[in-house]
Amino acid sequence: MIEKNSWVRLHRIILEPNERAPGIPSDTSSVPLEIWVKGYLQQDANIGDEAEVVTLTGRHEKGTLIEVNPAWKHGFGNFVPELLQIDRQVREIVWS
């Protein structure tokens, strides 16, 4: 059981593919419009339950509870040695 006021992330489908606006690209219109939102849990719940959060901006959002204490998981990719050489070249051009 995840306790009320825990920092969590919810997921919800806003629009199904057949509800999407006409005229958007086919690769966009073929998938649902989804939202992932973080906030403070408003009642005890389990992963997979429908839950409500209050976001840092004070919005109330509902969705399926998917994660507790969500962390940033993105990166900037693998190291590319050529970028070091490009950095040197750009600095030399700009500052010399």
Contacts in CASP RR format, 6 or more apart in sequence:
PFRMAT RR
TARGET T0000
AUTHOR 0000-0000-0000
METHOD contacts of the structure
MODEL  1
MIEKNSWVRLHRIILEPNERAPGIPSDTSSVPLEIWVKGYLQQDANIGDE
AEVVTLTGRHEKGTLIEVNPAWKHGFGNFVPELLQIDRQVREIVWS
1 44 0 8 1.000
1 45 0 8 1.000
1 46 0 8 1.000
2 8 0 8 1.000
2 41 0 8 1.000
2 44 0 8 1.000
2 45 0 8 1.000
2 46 0 8 1.000
2 47 0 8 1.000
2 65 0 8 1.000
2 68 0 8 1.000
3 41 0 8 1.000
3 44 0 8 1.000
4 41 0 8 1.000
4 42 0 8 1.000
4 43 0 8 1.000
4 44 0 8 1.000
5 40 0 8 1.000
5 41 0 8 1.000
6 40 0 8 1.000
6 41 0 8 1.000
6 68 0 8 1.000
6 69 0 8 1.000
7 38 0 8 1.000
7 39 0 8 1.000
7 40 0 8 1.000
7 41 0 8 1.000
7 68 0 8 1.000
7 69 0 8 1.000
7 70 0 8 1.000
8 38 0 8 1.000
8 39 0 8 1.000
8 40 0 8 1.000
8 41 0 8 1.000
8 51 0 8 1.000
8 53 0 8 1.000
8 65 0 8 1.000
8 67 0 8 1.000
8 68 0 8 1.000
8 69 0 8 1.000
8 70 0 8 1.000
9 36 0 8 1.000
9 37 0 8 1.000
9 38 0 8 1.000
9 39 0 8 1.000
9 65 0 8 1.000
9 66 0 8 1.000
9 67 0 8 1.000
9 70 0 8 1.000
10 36 0 8 1.000
10 37 0 8 1.000
10 38 0 8 1.000
10 39 0 8 1.000
10 51 0 8 1.000
10 53 0 8 1.000
10 61 0 8 1.000
10 62 0 8 1.000
10 63 0 8 1.000
10 64 0 8 1.000
10 65 0 8 1.000
10 66 0 8 1.000
11 34 0 8 1.000
11 35 0 8 1.000
11 36 0 8 1.000
11 63 0 8 1.000
11 64 0 8 1.000
11 66 0 8 1.000
12 34 0 8 1.000
12 35 0 8 1.000
12 37 0 8 1.000
12 61 0 8 1.000
12 62 0 8 1.000
12 63 0 8 1.000
12 64 0 8 1.000
13 32 0 8 1.000
13 33 0 8 1.000
13 34 0 8 1.000
13 35 0 8 1.000
14 32 0 8 1.000
14 33 0 8 1.000
14 34 0 8 1.000
14 35 0 8 1.000
15 32 0 8 1.000
15 33 0 8 1.000
16 32 0 8 1.000
17 29 0 8 1.000
17 30 0 8 1.000
17 31 0 8 1.000
17 32 0 8 1.000
20 28 0 8 1.000
20 29 0 8 1.000
20 33 0 8 1.000
21 29 0 8 1.000
23 29 0 8 1.000
35 61 0 8 1.000
36 66 0 8 1.000
37 53 0 8 1.000
37 55 0 8 1.000
37 59 0 8 1.000
37 61 0 8 1.000
37 63 0 8 1.000
38 53 0 8 1.000
38 55 0 8 1.000
38 56 0 8 1.000
38 70 0 8 1.000
39 53 0 8 1.000
39 54 0 8 1.000
39 55 0 8 1.000
39 56 0 8 1.000
39 61 0 8 1.000
40 53 0 8 1.000
40 54 0 8 1.000
41 51 0 8 1.000
41 52 0 8 1.000
41 53 0 8 1.000
41 65 0 8 1.000
42 51 0 8 1.000
42 52 0 8 1.000
42 53 0 8 1.000
42 54 0 8 1.000
42 60 0 8 1.000
43 51 0 8 1.000
43 52 0 8 1.000
45 51 0 8 1.000
45 65 0 8 1.000
46 65 0 8 1.000
47 65 0 8 1.000
47 66 0 8 1.000
47 67 0 8 1.000
47 68 0 8 1.000
48 64 0 8 1.000
48 65 0 8 1.000
48 66 0 8 1.000
49 64 0 8 1.000
49 65 0 8 1.000
50 62 0 8 1.000
50 63 0 8 1.000
50 64 0 8 1.000
50 65 0 8 1.000
51 62 0 8 1.000
51 63 0 8 1.000
51 64 0 8 1.000
51 65 0 8 1.000
52 60 0 8 1.000
52 61 0 8 1.000
52 62 0 8 1.000
52 63 0 8 1.000
53 60 0 8 1.000
53 61 0 8 1.000
53 62 0 8 1.000
54 60 0 8 1.000
55 61 0 8 1.000
END
